[in-house]
Amino acid sequence: MARSWFRTGCVWVCVLGLFGVAACGWQDAAAKETDEVSPAAEASANPTAAADEEPTGAVPLAIAKDRAKLMHDIYSATLDVMHERYFHANRAVLPARALEDVFAEIRHQSQAEAKWLAVSLKAMNINNEPKSDFEKRAAKEIASGKSIWEEVDGTHYRRVGAIPLGNGCVNCHAGFGREHTQTPKFAGLVISLPIVKEAAADQPD
């Protein structure tokens, strides 16, 4: 058991380290792209600036889309590895639940948000049920076979990518001992990134 937790911990360290390096690069790129003045200095010089202030870490839409895809790939690969090598029945924390701790840490480091979205099966956590109009539409599109659904709302780029559910996931969500159809089952991974205002006019294709 101790070895299992050690290995799982190593996975988390690797993921956080990779995102930490990426976050540093993203921040440098954003600074070069925008040549921004600090929000505090701008607000003091212009009282109306606060009302128009962009989200912290905002980047051009093209960069946000690249980052979101990279985040999806890393999270998805990490989930697969944790399921394959470190999770055995009820002897460890569910990989999807463990990754939520990683989501929270990455959000703290880079303002990039991530969450799971129930699509094909009942959510085991009510926080993963589709809530906004965007999430409800995304869940329908992913369930119908689309691999990605995205939107730009003016201050953020949001992307939902399909996460295929293996037999272990399906058994847990739908109930052990029940017969399941062979129709592929999916969850969604929602990633939200702040963007600069100029990008809002460039809607995703």
C-alpha positions in Angstrom: 0.0 0.0 0.0 2.8 2.4 0.9 4.5 1.7 -2.4 1.2 2.3 -4.2 0.8 5.7 -2.6 4.4 6.5 -3.3 4.0 5.8 -7.0 0.8 7.7 -7.1 2.5 10.6 -5.4 5.3 10.5 -8.1 2.7 10.8 -10.8 1.3 13.9 -9.2 4.7 15.4 -8.8 5.5 14.8 -12.4 2.2 16.3 -13.6 2.6 19.4 -11.3 6.2 19.8 -12.4 5.2 19.6 -16.1 2.5 22.2 -15.6 4.7 24.3 -13.5 7.3 24.6 -16.3 4.5 25.2 -18.8 2.9 27.8 -16.6 6.2 29.7 -16.4 6.6 29.6 -20.2 3.0 30.7 -20.6 3.5 33.7 -18.3 6.6 34.8 -20.2 4.8 34.4 -23.5 1.8 36.4 -22.3 4.1 39.2 -21.0 5.8 39.4 -24.4 2.5 39.4 -26.3 0.8 42.0 -24.3 3.6 44.2 -22.9 1.1 44.8 -20.1 1.2 47.4 -17.3 0.4 46.0 -13.9 -3.4 46.1 -13.0 -2.7 48.0 -9.8 -0.7 50.7 -11.6 -3.2 51.1 -14.4 -6.1 51.3 -12.0 -4.4 54.1 -10.0 -3.6 56.0 -13.1 -7.0 55.6 -14.6 -10.0 55.1 -12.2 -12.1 53.5 -15.0 -9.5 50.9 -15.8 -10.7 48.6 -13.1 -14.0 48.1 -14.8 -12.4 47.1 -18.0 -9.6 45.0 -16.4 -8.9 41.7 -18.1 -8.7 38.4 -16.2 -5.3 37.6 -14.6 -3.2 35.6 -17.1 -5.2 36.6 -20.1 -3.7 35.5 -23.4 -4.6 35.7 -27.1 -7.2 33.1 -28.3 -4.7 31.1 -30.4 -2.4 30.6 -27.4 -5.4 29.7 -25.2 -6.5 27.0 -27.6 -3.0 25.5 -27.8 -2.8 25.5 -24.0 -6.2 23.9 -23.5 -5.4 21.1 -25.9 -2.1 20.5 -24.1 -3.8 20.4 -20.8 -6.4 18.0 -22.1 -3.8 15.6 -23.4 -1.8 15.7 -20.2 -4.8 15.2 -17.9 -6.2 12.4 -20.1 -2.8 10.6 -20.3 -2.3 10.9 -16.5 -5.8 9.5 -15.9 -5.1 6.5 -18.1 -1.8 5.8 -16.4 -3.2 6.1 -12.9 -6.1 3.7 -13.8 -3.8 1.2 -15.5 -0.9 1.0 -13.0 -1.9 2.4 -9.6 -5.7 2.0 -9.0 -6.9 -1.4 -8.0 -10.6 -1.8 -7.0 -11.3 0.0 -3.7 -7.7 0.1 -2.4 -6.9 3.7 -3.6 -8.4 7.0 -4.2 -10.3 7.2 -7.6 -7.9 8.6 -10.2 -10.5 11.1 -11.4 -11.0 12.3 -7.9 -7.2 12.5 -7.3 -6.8 14.6 -10.4 -9.2 17.2 -9.0 -6.5 18.1 -6.5 -4.2 18.6 -9.5 -6.8 20.8 -11.1 -7.0 23.0 -8.0 -3.2 23.4 -7.8 -2.9 24.3 -11.5 -5.7 26.8 -11.2 -3.8 28.4 -8.3 -0.6 28.5 -10.4 -1.9 29.7 -13.7 -5.6 30.7 -13.6 -6.4 27.8 -15.9 -9.5 26.0 -14.7 -10.4 22.3 -15.3 -13.3 20.1 -14.2 -15.0 16.9 -15.1 -18.3 16.9 -16.9 -20.8 14.0 -16.8 -21.9 13.0 -20.4 -22.9 9.4 -21.0 -23.4 8.2 -17.4 -24.7 9.5 -14.1 -22.3 11.8 -12.3 -20.8 10.4 -9.1 -20.2 13.9 -7.9 -23.1 16.4 -8.3 -20.5 19.1 -9.1 -19.8 17.3 -12.4 -23.4 17.6 -13.6 -23.8 20.0 -16.6 -25.0 23.3 -15.2 -24.5 26.2 -17.7 -26.1 26.3 -21.1 -22.6 25.8 -22.5 -22.0 22.6 -20.4 -25.4 21.2 -21.3 -24.8 21.7 -25.0 -21.3 20.4 -24.8 -22.5 17.2 -23.0 -25.0 16.6 -25.8 -22.4 17.1 -28.5 -19.8 14.9 -26.9 -22.5 12.2 -26.3 -23.4 12.4 -30.0 -19.8 11.6 -31.0 -18.0 15.0 -31.2 -14.5 15.0 -29.7 -14.4 18.7 -28.8 -16.9 21.5 -28.1 -15.8 25.1 -27.5 -16.9 28.7 -27.0 -15.5 32.2 -26.4 -17.6 34.3 -24.0 -15.7 37.6 -24.1 -13.2 37.0 -21.3 -12.6 33.2 -21.4 -12.0 30.5 -23.9 -13.8 27.2 -22.9 -13.1 23.8 -24.3 -14.8 20.5 -23.5 -12.9 17.4 -24.8 -14.2 13.8 -24.8 -12.7 11.4 -22.3 -13.5 7.7 -23.2 -14.7 5.6 -20.3 -13.2 2.2 -19.8 -14.9 -0.8 -18.3 -13.8 0.0 -14.8 -15.3 3.5 -15.1 -18.5 2.3 -16.6 -19.0 -0.4 -13.9 -18.5 2.2 -11.1 -20.8 4.8 -12.6 -23.5 2.5 -13.8 -23.3 -0.1 -11.0 -21.4 -3.4 -10.7 -23.2 -6.5 -11.9 -25.4 -4.7 -14.4 -25.3 -5.4 -18.1 -24.0 -2.6 -20.2 -24.4 -1.9 -23.9 -21.3 -1.8 -26.2 -22.0 1.8 -27.1 -18.9 3.9 -26.3 -19.3 5.9 -23.1 -17.7 9.3 -22.5 -17.1 11.9 -19.9 -16.0 15.4 -20.6 -13.0 17.5 -19.5 -13.9 21.2 -19.3 -10.9 23.6 -19.5 -11.3 27.3 -19.2 -8.6 29.9 -19.9 -8.7 33.7 -19.7 -8.1 35.6 -22.9 -7.4 39.1 -24.0 -10.3 41.1 -25.1 -9.1 41.4 -28.7 -9.5 37.6 -29.0 -13.2 37.7 -28.2 -14.2 38.7 -31.7 -12.3 35.6 -33.2 -14.9 32.9 -32.5 -13.6 29.3 -32.8 -14.4 27.6 -36.1 
